[in-house]
Amino acid sequence: MPWHLKQRLRSLRAQNHSVAERTPGRPFVIIGGGLAGGSAAATLREEGFAGPVVLLSREQGVPFGRPPLSKTYLRSEEDLDGWYVRPAGWYADHDVELRSGAVAVAVDPAGHTVTLASGEELAYEKVLIATGGRNRRLGGPGAGLPGIHYLRTKAECDAIKQAAMAGRRAVVVGMGFIGCEVVASLTQLGVDVTAVFPGKAPLDRVLGGQVGALIGAIHRANGVQFLPGHEVAAFEGTERLEAVVTASGRRIACDFAVVGLGIEPDVLPVAVEQENGILTDELCQASARDVYAAGDAANHLHPLFGRIRVEHYNNAEKQGAAAARAMLGSTASYDYVHSFWSDQYEHKIEYVGHADRWDEFVIRGSVEEGKLIGFYLADGIVRAAVGLDRGGDPELDLDGEMAACARLVAARAGPAAAVLADERTDLWALGKR
């Protein structure tokens, strides 16, 4: 949720600590100037922490949420100011040392130090690693040609914006959430888009075949050409990209390409347990004393879902805040029932919970109309739910259907499939049983 929308919901606790009230000593160091890191810095001050805080950011500028990069900012409909974790002047006003362009290259838990690319060694009292993720990249012939784009940073988005002129031809590789949103935005800008992806339908690995087919139909209705079940073998061009070639030999002429194959955790060298990110406990603590992790780089232990690594906006924001509270001594488990959303054309997808496997999928609503809630059940328990043009954002619409679905997940509810599917069933009542 953008910063400016949260002011009505945010606690006013301890927002105006004077510098004189703060105590000297080794700082709390936050590595990563994205949403998780920025949220952690803000939470430290809001919770009344009076010590020094240093926020190291590889990117220039202030921490912000990335959702507009594949949607409204890409389409030049919105700037990023409303997505800042805090306004640009907040960091100096609250004595947070924001060091833009500072690259951490190693953390030494034994010595309690962070080493920067400049050679500087920075001592810390506690450290939060919130370094996010890096794009999975394609290799092979022509992979370095100009005209092949990835999307993670504002600069990368700006490069795509320059290429995305009406009437041009683009190939988008991958139809996960970023791929789908980029395809929709480029199409809305008048670009002729062909999508190449290995699955049978967009998002089928995450949302299942039925919902994936519906999303695919939405894109096709907007003129997108699909090549499902294909993988890219090479890029062709002399001075810049001219065509994408699939493993089956299909050649797609294009003016530019956007590769969206997901991310992997971007973890700098640090002596802590790691597996698909930094392993943390339910308090966001890593295996070394005074080391914490949050956001895309953290593989956290969740009381409902077990060990998971979540790459979405809501998790980065909330886990960054939870890690900050843990650094201050909180013993509250990070038990957020995960949620995320995706806007594609005029359609909205909402998701709550977490399900990497399910043995039953129950639909409430109309597949024909494309307006439904789908429940993912494993061993009879509701593990997650998806809403397509049906529910409101569970972060904002606290009385809506998707918020009720989140309650079902949190309660580990196991209602019969027929009960879930019945539109007359009060989902809130099910969650209270």
C-alpha positions in Angstrom: 0.0 0.0 0.0 1.5 3.4 -0.9 2.8 5.6 1.9 0.3 8.4 1.4 -2.7 5.9 1.7 -1.5 4.6 5.0 -1.5 7.8 7.1 -5.1 7.3 8.3 -4.1 3.8 9.5 -0.6 4.5 10.9 0.0 4.8 14.6 1.3 8.2 15.7 3.7 6.7 18.2 7.0 8.4 18.7 7.3 10.1 15.3 9.1 13.2 16.5 12.2 12.2 18.4 14.7 15.0 18.7 18.4 14.3 17.9 19.3 15.1 21.5 17.2 12.2 22.8 19.2 9.7 20.8 22.1 7.9 22.3 25.5 7.5 20.7 27.1 4.1 19.9 27.4 1.6 17.1 24.5 1.9 14.7 21.8 -0.4 13.6 22.7 -1.0 10.0 20.2 -1.8 7.3 21.6 -3.2 4.1 19.2 -2.6 1.2 17.4 0.6 0.3 14.3 -1.1 -1.1 10.8 -1.4 0.5 11.9 -3.8 3.3 14.9 -1.7 4.3 13.0 1.6 4.2 10.1 0.1 6.2 12.6 -1.2 8.8 14.2 2.3 9.2 10.8 3.9 9.5 9.6 1.4 12.1 12.7 1.8 14.2 12.0 5.5 14.7 8.2 5.0 15.1 8.9 2.5 17.8 11.0 5.0 19.7 14.5 3.7 18.9 16.9 6.6 19.8 20.2 5.2 18.5 22.0 5.7 15.2 20.5 4.1 12.1 22.4 3.7 8.8 20.6 2.7 5.7 22.9 1.4 2.9 21.2 1.6 -0.6 22.9 0.3 -3.8 20.4 2.4 -5.8 20.2 6.1 -5.9 17.2 7.9 -4.3 14.9 7.0 -1.5 13.3 3.6 -0.8 10.1 3.0 -2.7 7.6 0.3 -3.6 8.2 -1.3 -7.1 4.6 -2.2 -8.3 4.3 0.9 -10.5 7.4 -0.1 -12.5 5.4 -2.8 -14.4 2.2 -0.8 -14.4 1.3 2.9 -14.0 4.9 4.3 -14.0 5.7 2.2 -17.1 2.7 3.7 -18.8 3.6 7.2 -17.6 0.4 7.5 -15.7 1.9 8.0 -12.3 5.2 9.1 -10.8 6.8 7.3 -7.9 6.4 9.9 -5.1 3.2 8.3 -3.8 5.1 5.0 -3.5 8.0 6.3 -1.3 8.3 4.5 2.0 8.7 8.0 3.4 9.1 11.4 1.7 12.6 12.3 0.6 13.2 14.7 3.5 12.0 12.3 6.2 15.4 10.5 6.6 17.4 13.6 7.5 14.6 14.9 9.6 14.5 11.7 11.6 18.3 11.3 11.8 18.4 8.2 9.6 21.7 8.2 7.6 20.6 7.2 4.1 23.7 6.4 2.1 22.6 6.1 -1.6 25.0 4.3 -3.9 26.7 2.5 -1.0 27.4 -1.1 -1.9 27.9 -3.6 0.9 30.1 -6.6 -0.1 30.3 -8.6 3.1 29.0 -9.0 6.6 31.2 -10.4 9.4 28.9 -11.5 12.2 31.9 -12.4 14.5 33.4 -8.9 14.2 30.0 -7.2 13.9 31.2 -5.3 10.8 29.9 -4.6 7.3 32.5 -4.1 4.5 31.6 -1.7 1.7 32.9 -1.8 -1.9 34.8 1.4 -1.2 36.9 -0.6 1.4 35.2 1.1 4.4 34.5 -1.1 7.3 31.3 -0.2 9.3 30.8 -1.5 12.8 27.2 -2.4 13.7 25.2 -3.2 16.9 22.7 -5.1 14.9 22.3 -5.6 11.1 19.3 -6.2 8.9 20.0 -7.8 5.5 17.3 -6.6 3.1 19.1 -6.8 -0.2 16.2 -8.0 -2.2 16.5 -10.1 -5.4 18.2 -10.0 -8.7 16.7 -10.9 -12.1 17.3 -14.3 -13.5 19.0 -13.7 -16.8 19.1 -15.5 -20.1 22.4 -16.6 -21.6 23.1 -18.0 -25.0 23.8 -16.5 -28.4 23.0 -12.8 -28.6 22.0 -12.4 -24.9 24.0 -9.2 -24.6 22.5 -7.4 -27.6 21.1 -3.9 -27.0 17.3 -4.0 -27.0 17.0 -6.8 -24.4 15.6 -5.5 -21.2 15.1 -6.7 -17.7 12.9 -4.9 -15.1 13.9 -4.4 -11.5 15.0 -0.8 -11.1 13.7 2.6 -12.0 16.5 2.9 -14.6 15.5 -0.4 -16.2 11.9 0.7 -16.3 12.9 4.1 -17.9 14.8 2.2 -20.6 11.7 0.1 -21.4 9.6 3.2 -21.5 11.9 4.7 -24.1 11.5 1.6 -26.3 7.8 1.2 -25.9 6.5 3.3 -28.7 3.1 2.6 -30.3 3.4 0.4 -33.4 6.6 -1.3 -32.3 7.0 -5.0 -31.8 8.1 -6.6 -28.5 8.7 -10.1 -27.2 8.1 -10.7 -23.5 9.8 -13.8 -22.2 8.0 -15.3 -19.2 4.4 -14.9 -18.0 4.7 -14.8 -14.3 3.3 -11.7 -12.5 5.9 -9.3 -13.8 5.6 -10.7 -17.4 1.9 -10.5 -17.4 1.8 -6.9 -16.1 4.5 -5.8 -18.6 2.6 -7.5 -21.4 -0.6 -5.6 -20.4 1.2 -2.3 -20.0 3.0 -2.6 -23.4 -0.2 -3.6 -25.1 -2.0 -0.6 -23.6 0.8 1.6 -24.9 0.1 0.3 -28.4 3.0 -2.1 -28.7 2.4 -5.3 -30.6 3.4 -8.0 -28.1 4.3 -11.7 -28.4 4.6 -13.6 -25.1 7.0 -16.6 -25.0 6.8 -18.9 -21.9 7.3 -22.5 -21.0 3.9 -23.2 -19.3 0.6 -24.0 -20.7 -1.0 -20.8 -19.5 0.1 -17.6 -17.8 0.6 -18.0 -14.0 -0.5 -21.6 -14.1 2.3 -22.7 -11.8 1.1 -20.2 -9.1 -2.6 -20.0 -9.7 -3.4 -23.3 -11.4 -4.6 -24.1 -14.9 -8.2 -22.8 -14.6 -7.3 -19.4 -13.5 -4.3 -19.3 -15.8 -6.6 -20.0 -18.7 -8.8 -17.1 -17.8 -5.9 -14.8 -17.5 -4.6 -16.0 -20.9 -8.0 -15.3 -22.4 -7.9 -11.7 -21.1 -4.5 -11.1 -22.8 -5.6 -12.7 -26.1 -8.7 -10.6 -26.1 -6.4 -7.6 -26.0 -4.4 -8.8 -29.0 -1.4 -10.5 -27.4 0.1 -13.4 -29.3 1.0 -16.4 -27.2 3.7 -19.0 -27.7 3.1 -21.3 -24.7 5.4 -24.3 -24.1 8.4 -22.5 -25.7 11.8 -21.5 -24.5 14.2 -18.9 -25.9 17.3 -20.4 -27.5 18.9 -17.3 -29.0 18.6 -13.6 -29.8 19.5 -12.4 -33.2 20.7 -9.0 -34.5 23.7 -7.2 -35.8 24.0 -4.0 -33.8 20.9 -4.5 -31.7 18.1 -7.0 -31.2 16.1 -7.9 -34.3 14.5 -11.3 -33.5 14.0 -13.9 -30.7 14.5 -17.6 -31.7 12.9 -20.4 -29.7 14.3 -23.8 -29.0 11.8 -25.2 -31.6 13.2 -22.9 -34.2 10.4 -20.3 -34.2 11.8 -16.9 -35.1 9.9 -13.8 -33.9 11.0 -10.5 -35.4 10.9 -7.7 -32.8 12.2 -4.2 -32.0 12.9 -5.0 -28.3 12.4 -7.7 -25.7 11.6 -7.8 -22.0 12.8 -10.8 -20.0 10.7 -11.6 -16.9 11.8 -15.0 -15.6 11.6 -14.1 -11.9 14.3 -13.3 -9.4 16.6 -15.1 -7.1 17.7 -13.8 -3.6 20.6 -11.3 -3.8 22.6 -12.2 -0.8 26.0 -10.9 -0.1 28.7 -13.0 1.6 27.8 -13.6 5.2 28.4 -16.6 7.5 24.8 -17.6 8.2 22.7 -20.5 7.2 21.3 -20.1 3.7 19.1 -22.0 1.4 17.1 -20.1 -1.3 17.9 -17.0 0.7 18.9 -16.4 4.3 17.2 -18.8 6.7 15.5 -16.9 9.5 13.3 -18.0 12.4 9.8 -16.7 13.1 11.5 -13.5 14.6 13.3 -12.7 11.3 16.6 -13.7 13.0 19.4 -15.4 11.1 21.6 -18.1 12.5 24.2 -15.6 13.7 23.7 -13.3 16.7 22.4 -9.8 15.9 21.8 -10.6 12.2 18.3 -10.3 10.7 16.9 -10.6 7.3 13.7 -9.5 5.6 12.1 -9.2 2.2 13.0 -11.1 -1.0 16.3 -12.2 0.5 14.8 -13.9 3.5 13.6 -17.5 3.7 11.5 -17.2 6.8 9.8 -19.7 9.1 6.1 -19.1 9.1 3.8 -20.6 11.8 1.1 -21.4 9.2 3.0 -22.2 6.0 6.4 -23.5 7.2 9.6 -22.3 5.6 8.8 -19.9 2.7 10.4 -17.1 0.7 7.9 -14.5 -0.5 8.8 -11.9 -3.2 5.7 -9.6 -3.0 5.3 -6.0 -2.0 3.1 -6.6 1.1 5.7 -9.0 2.6 8.6 -6.7 2.0 6.8 -3.9 3.8 5.5 -5.9 6.7 8.5 -8.1 7.2 10.8 -5.1 7.2 8.7 -3.6 10.0 8.6 -6.9 11.9 12.4 -7.4 11.7 12.9 -3.9 13.0 10.6 -4.6 16.0 12.5 -7.9 16.6 15.8 -5.9 16.6 14.3 -3.9 19.4 13.5 -6.9 21.4 10.0 -7.9 20.3 9.2 -11.6 20.7 6.1 -11.5 18.4 6.3 -14.1 15.6 6.0 -12.8 12.1 2.7 -14.5 11.2 1.4 -12.3 8.5 -1.1 -14.1 6.3 0.6 -13.2 3.0 -1.3 -11.3 0.3 -0.6 -9.7 -3.0 -2.4 -8.2 -6.0 -1.9 -7.8 -9.7 -3.5 -5.3 -12.1 -3.7 -6.3 -15.7 -5.7 -4.0 -18.1 -9.0 -3.3 -16.2 -8.8 -6.6 -14.3 -7.6 -7.2 -10.8 -6.2 -10.4 -9.2 -6.1 -10.7 -5.4 -4.4 -13.5 -3.5 -4.2 -14.4 0.2 -2.3 -17.1 1.9 0.4 -19.4 0.5 0.0 -22.6 -1.4 2.8 -24.2 -3.4 0.7 -27.4 -3.6 -3.0 -28.2 -3.4 -5.1 -31.3 -3.9 -8.4 -29.5 -4.4 -9.4 -26.2 -6.1 -12.9 -24.9 -5.3 -14.5 -22.1 -7.3 -17.1 -19.7 -5.9 -18.6 -17.5 -8.6 -18.6 -17.7 -12.4 -15.8 -19.0 -14.6 -17.9 -17.9 -17.7 -18.0 -14.3 -16.5 -14.5 -14.5 -15.2 -15.5 -13.2 -11.8 -14.7 -15.7 -9.1 -12.9 -16.6 -5.9 -10.9 -19.8 -6.0 -9.9 -21.7 -2.9 -6.7 -23.8 -2.7 -7.1 -26.7 -0.3 -4.5 -29.2 0.9 -5.6 -32.1 3.1 -9.0 -30.4 3.4 -7.5 -27.1 4.8 -7.9 -23.8 3.1 -4.3 -22.7 2.4 -4.9 -19.8 0.0 -7.5 -18.1 -2.1 -7.5 -16.1 -5.3 -10.0 -13.5 -6.4 -10.4 -12.5 -10.0 -12.4 -9.3 -10.5 -14.3 -10.3 -7.3 -12.9 -9.2 -4.0 -11.4 -6.0 -2.7 -7.8 -5.6 -1.5 -7.6 -7.3 2.0 -5.3 -4.5 3.1 -7.9 -1.8 2.4 -11.3 -3.5 2.3 -11.2 -5.0 5.7 -14.8 -6.2 5.4 -14.6 -7.6 1.9 -14.5 -11.2 0.7 -10.8 -11.4 0.3 -10.3 -10.3 3.9 -12.7 -13.0 4.9 -10.6 -15.5 2.9 -7.5 -14.4 4.8 -9.4 -15.1 8.0 -10.2 -18.7 6.7 -6.5 -19.3 6.0 -5.4 -18.0 9.4 -8.0 -20.2 11.1 -6.9 -23.2 9.2 -10.5 -23.7 8.3 -11.6 -26.9 6.6 -15.2 -26.4 5.3 -16.6 -28.8 2.8 -16.1 -27.8 -0.9 -19.8 -27.4 -1.5 -20.0 -25.0 1.4 -17.2 -22.8 0.1 -18.6 -22.8 -3.4 -22.1 -21.8 -2.3 -22.6 -18.0 -2.8 -25.1 -18.0 0.1 -22.4 -19.1 2.6 -21.1 -16.3 4.8 -17.3 -16.6 4.5 -16.8 -14.6 7.7 -18.9 -17.0 9.6 -16.8 -19.9 8.4 -13.7 -18.3 9.7 -15.1 -17.9 13.2 -15.7 -21.6 13.7 
